[in-house]
Amino acid sequence: MALLRLKNIEKIVDGERILKGINLEIEKGCFVTIIGPSGSGKSSLLYIMGLLDLPTSGEIFYEEKPLNLRDQKFLSTFRNQKMGFVFQFHYLIPELTLLENVMAPQIKAGVSFKEAEERARYLLNKLGLSGKERRMSYEVSGGEMQRAAIARALANDPEILLCDEPTGNLDSKNTERVMEIFEKLNEEGKTIIMVTHDLNLARRGKRVIEMLDGEIRRFS
Amino acid sequence: MKAPIFISKAFLKKRKKQTFISILGVAIGVSAFIVMSSLMFGFQKYFIQQIIDIEAHISIKPKEEIEAERIIRRIEPEALVKVYGNKPKEKDRILGWREIIRKLERHPEILGVSPHLESKGVVKYGAKEKPVSLVGIDPTREAKTSVIERFLEYKNLRELESNKDSIILGKVVARDLGIFEPGKKVVLALPNGKTRILKVIDFFNSGITNIDSTRVYLSLKTLQAFLERPDEVNVLIVKIRDVNRAEALARELKKEIKYEIESWQKAYLNFLKIFKIQNMITYMIVFAIITVSAFGIFNIIMMTVMEKRKEIAILMAMGYTPRDITTIFLFSGIIISFLGGLLGFIVAWGIIEYLGALELNIEGLLRSKGFILDKSIKYYLVGFLLNFLFSLLASFYPAYKASKLNPVEIFRSL
């Protein structure tokens, strides 16, 4: 059974079809990478899979149940509990410490401050940020920021981790470290969908989807 | 609710300087409202209360008949007309005044009625002289129907009865003549050309300059004798239970009594109108201050929204709903409004206490030894609610705009 299934997804922006009849199944526990040139629609596809953006037409199924794409509150709750996002830039909230950044999605989910703090500490520790919990985002390095962003994405123990060029802003050392984290998380059972420009990184996925002009050209 | 508040507090904390300036703006608006209301209503209420205590709630006097051809211009349909060279037809007196008093005293709403004989005169003391309004009163009745004794510095009202050649001077009349203690002898020149020497037994000090600078009291019988108008009165002073009913009761009495009947509201209509205009002007100023402080809130929230677009997008990606986003920014406005309101309370309280403690000789419409303030808590509440409402309105638009941001568009634009 597919964890996530996209059926005939179309996306039209300003009269231009940026996604053309996408049909795609993502199995639970899979590490999927999406590769393609700029403008091929890979990020658009990722945002739609993450329910951040809505398709112009088509359906999305989660564990074979169709999702109500019109219910804004449902989609927000679904994102909060089932999905975690990692972007090219860390997008940590600069007003919050690393700890508070990881607590933020949990507090939204209704977790108590105490429990949220415990889990945030655990995740930061797991990602090698122990002792830096009280630091602000601008007080740590780029690689540490991205790891904190991954910790935040994992805060509510989501089923799927959606990553949009997560290493695009990192040096090779930090890129390797982040990729290792993803691979480890995948081994632990997390479903990972990662958009990348880098063919070498894409090859580290268990499944590679190649996109061109809003269409899936090839699965591997 | 706790998630938006968690984020909102963090946003506010980060922008300490701007937040503090906004809080200060709100505090200025709230304190200005409270202090100005306290000063304005303190003065107005005191003035009205003094008028109610000193003057008739309803006065009954002979009608001023005006020949139609002498009316130059009617200003208002009911009351004011400009008349030049009118010769009164009626004699200035109330006929059957004892019967009228008896009748009025049976009315359940009327506390008492006192007869007055009022005229004009000139009081002389040494080389100084001063035109005055003479009021002949029955001290026993007057004490029952008014609080005149409260305004007498030596409480010698009864001496008017026992000493026929005595006079009570208005405080400002006495001061202008150079009299600062009772016992002095003054000469009273009357409209009939006669003069009398009278002993000053007390000073009437209501605090209302207009009254204290013109009025002198004599015994009714003494004045009747001086003016050679035995048993004549020309004004009946009516005190009623509920002063707010004066106008309605005056209208009711008009049906039964043929004389001119005027409520205190009508007698002081000009003052009440001035107060209304004064209130309007003051509130316009306060409204402007509160609007400016609300714009301060609008500005800081709008700026935060503009600068926090990527944070808003990431919050939405985390699962924060558009409603949560609205709440985050509305809460910022509420916090600023609340803290500003609180600071405004403290500032206003401090200013009011300071003004209240100031010893100043204020002389204008009223005379007092300092500012007359109304320290009612109601101004604090109204100020706070008004500010809260304005702040909420000011925060709502940027908060709503924030909730309408599209996270995908933001991510693409970064």
Contacts between the chains, C-beta under 8 A, distances in Angstrom:
chain1	res1	chain2	res2	distance
A	43	B	411	7.9
A	43	B	412	7.6
A	47	B	408	5.1
A	47	B	411	7.5
A	50	B	317	7.3
A	52	B	316	7.2
A	52	B	317	5.8
A	52	B	407	5.5
A	52	B	408	5.6
A	52	B	411	8.0
A	53	B	408	4.4
A	72	B	321	6.6
A	72	B	322	6.5
A	73	B	321	5.5
A	73	B	323	7.7
A	76	B	316	7.3
A	76	B	319	5.0
A	76	B	320	6.7
A	76	B	321	4.2
A	76	B	324	7.8
A	77	B	319	6.3
A	77	B	321	7.9
A	78	B	319	7.7
A	79	B	317	6.7
A	79	B	318	7.2
A	79	B	319	4.5
A	80	B	318	6.3
A	80	B	319	2.3
A	80	B	320	7.8
A	81	B	319	7.0
A	85	B	314	7.7
A	85	B	317	4.6
A	85	B	318	7.6
A	87	B	314	7.8
A	87	B	411	6.7
A	89	B	414	6.7
A	91	B	310	5.8
A	91	B	311	7.5
A	91	B	313	7.6
A	91	B	314	4.4
A	93	B	7	7.4
A	93	B	10	7.0
A	93	B	311	5.1
A	93	B	314	7.1
A	93	B	315	7.8
A	94	B	14	7.3
A	94	B	311	7.8
A	95	B	10	4.1
A	95	B	11	5.7
A	95	B	13	6.8
A	95	B	14	4.0
A	95	B	311	8.0
A	96	B	10	5.3
A	100	B	6	7.9
A	100	B	10	7.0
A	103	B	6	7.9
A	104	B	3	7.3
A	104	B	6	7.0
A	104	B	7	6.8
A	104	B	315	7.5
A	104	B	318	6.3
A	105	B	318	4.4
A	105	B	319	6.2
A	107	B	2	6.2
A	107	B	3	4.5
A	107	B	6	5.4
A	108	B	3	4.2
A	108	B	318	6.3
A	108	B	319	5.4
A	108	B	320	5.7
A	108	B	324	7.2
A	109	B	319	7.2
A	152	B	318	7.5
A	156	B	319	7.9
A	164	B	411	7.5
